[in-house]
Amino acid sequence: MGLERVPSLPFLLRQVRVGVVATGLSVVALAVAYFGLDPVPFDRVGLASVLGIAAVGGAGIAALPWPRLFETTGMRYLYVWSVADIVLISFAVAATGGGRSDLFLLYTLTTFFFVASYPPIAQLSLLIFTAASYTTVLILTGWEITASALVARLSILAVLAYLAGYLSKELLERVESEAAARQEADERAALMSGVVKAGRDMTLDPSQVVEVALDGVAGLGFGDAGFVALREDGSVSHLVATRGRFEDGSAAPDVVDLVVAQGETVSIDRSETDGRGGTGGLIGSPVWVGGWMTAVLVGRTRDERSIARQRVEALELLATSAGLALENAGRYEEQRQTVERLEETERLKSDFLTSVSHELRTPLTSILGNAVTLERSWRQLDDATRRELIASLSNRAKELDEKVTELVDVSGSDSATRGGFRALDLSTLLTATAEQMRGPLTAHRFVIDVRPGLETLGDAVLLSQTVRSLLDNAATHTPAGTTVTLLADRGEPQDIVVTVRDDGPGIAAADLPYLGARFFRGGDLNARPKGLGLGLALASSALELHGAVLEVESDGGRGARFTFHLRALPRTDARVGGNGEVSHERA
């Protein structure tokens, strides 16, 4: 029978207001019925006193500060009010005939009120007090009622209390359920508002995305938060950033491992201290970027041992927003780099056209000038002048042929394959190539330091062309009198290291990333040496075909160093051809 818990404060305040109104209406109705209509024999003074006391008491009840009282001893005042009402009703029953009085019905009002407002023990106590008060009135007024009538009336009060208690319980549960649902909806809306704000604040800066995500975790009510980066194999890379007491990733390795293993959000309820002086639930949610789990967003409560479902969902949405923001940041960075490469390609194209125009027009102009001179003044020129002009014409034609050949070589390097690779005596090949380059390096101090017996698998023409390009580059871009060195020796086991270095002015740091790009020529457009900017591009392409990479180092003002590595062949008895190719003997 009745309620199983004390109602909420708003419900009790409403009950007080209803009780005051009901008291006022009852006083008015009784005054009209007994003093304004047909007179009946009753104790007028007694009933008037009861009604006056009830009216004054109702006004006093309405004036009390119930919200503040309910924070301390408000329920006691309600109990006193109910007891006082029952006593006043008993006096009214006595004044209007005792067992013959119709005012017994007023007991039903107080019964309904205390059943709807009080916990079960209080309901039972007041119901017993009501029965005792009515029985006392009957005894004092002469017991003008049969025993069966008394039992019937008291039974009706008991049944009314049961029905009122049941209906009140159902109503209260529904009210509390709706209040809980409304509170949950408000909390969910607040959580979603925080997630939406975090998503709106995330920019295309990855570090800023992480900071906003951690602020969002804190905004969801987690005292500690961490953003844990993962390697490609799913292991922990490092703790990117934290909020609260997470340090070095040591606070949440268990939840991170579970998230990685399950590929979904994991929540862990804590029932013991976590080693840092407090208890709290842990949660981790995966951050997916481009279909890969790249990080785990971790949160921990300070005092709550479990995490509400709506907070779990909010953290999942926050992790999803962070993943999308990081993915967008990555795409933006890719697009930015693509634009930069396109701009650089366009610049190189323009630079190339300018260089080709200059490099090809120069010999063509000389050829055309000599040819016109010979055509128009052949008879007037002596033999020595004719031979000089023809020799100049021939040299310019050869220069033009070299430029065209260089362009053709670049095109041919794209279609070259490894099918022509042979075992080579690299030492012989490098030495022969270096000797061929002594002419262009006449003005320099040229040092050749090649270890004998170096053998590799490759294309003799391409490797020779690579070394010529590197030496020619050194001859072109270093002043006369500087030292150019060709080095070749064994590095790691099964490795040959080839280096061309100089002690010239070095390479500008801004030009280093572009060395090896086709048609790139560093330095000032008007002051740099002649050339098409294809030498290092040819070298890079040839080395790429051999599985090698051209490494460039330069310390501003202290020269440059060009290095590549080739795989060494094991030493065997062999004969070396003039082009460096090796013919192995078989036993």
Sequence and secondary structure as in RCSB ss.txt:
>XXXX:A:sequence
MGLERVPSLPFLLRQVRVGVVATGLSVVALAVAYFGLDPVPFDRVGLASVLGIAAVGGAGIAALPWPRLFETTGM
RYLYVWSVADIVLISFAVAATGGGRSDLFLLYTLTTFFFVASYPPIAQLSLLIFTAASYTTVLILTGWEITASAL
VARLSILAVLAYLAGYLSKELLERVESEAAARQEADERAALMSGVVKAGRDMTLDPSQVVEVALDGVAGLGFGDA
GFVALREDGSVSHLVATRGRFEDGSAAPDVVDLVVAQGETVSIDRSETDGRGGTGGLIGSPVWVGGWMTAVLVGR
TRDERSIARQRVEALELLATSAGLALENAGRYEEQRQTVERLEETERLKSDFLTSVSHELRTPLTSILGNAVTLE
RSWRQLDDATRRELIASLSNRAKELDEKVTELVDVSGSDSATRGGFRALDLSTLLTATAEQMRGPLTAHRFVIDV
RPGLETLGDAVLLSQTVRSLLDNAATHTPAGTTVTLLADRGEPQDIVVTVRDDGPGIAAADLPYLGARFFRGGDL
NARPKGLGLGLALASSALELHGAVLEVESDGGRGARFTFHLRALPRTDARVGGNGEVSHERA
>XXXX:A:secstr
   SS   HHHHHHHHHHHHHHHHHHHHHHHHHHHTSS   S HHHHHHHHHHHHHHHHHHHHS HHHHHTTTHH
HHHHHHHHHHHHHHHHHHHHTTGGG GGGGHHHHHHHHHHHHS HHHHHHHHHHHHHHHHHHHHHTT  S HHHH
HHHHHHHHHHHHHHHHHHHHHHHHHHHHHHHHHHHHHHHHHHHHHHHHHHH  S HHHHHHHHHHHHHHTT SEE
EEEEE TTS EEEEEEEETT  TTTT HHHHHHHHHHSS EEE   S  SSS    EEEEEEEETTEEEEEEEEE
 SS SS  HHHHHHHHHHHHHHHHHHHHHHHHHHHHHHHHHHHHHHHHHHHHHHHHHHHHHHHHHHHHHHHHHHH
HHTTTS HHHHHHHHHHHHHHHHHHHHHHHHHHHHHHHHS  GGG EEEEHHHHHHHHHHHTTTTTTTSEEEEEE
 TT EEEE HHHHHHHHHHHHHHHHHHS TT EEEEEEEE STTEEEEEEEE SS   TTTGGGTTSTT   S T
TTS S  S HHHHHHHHHHHTT   EEEE TTS EEEEEEEEB     EEE TTSBEEE   
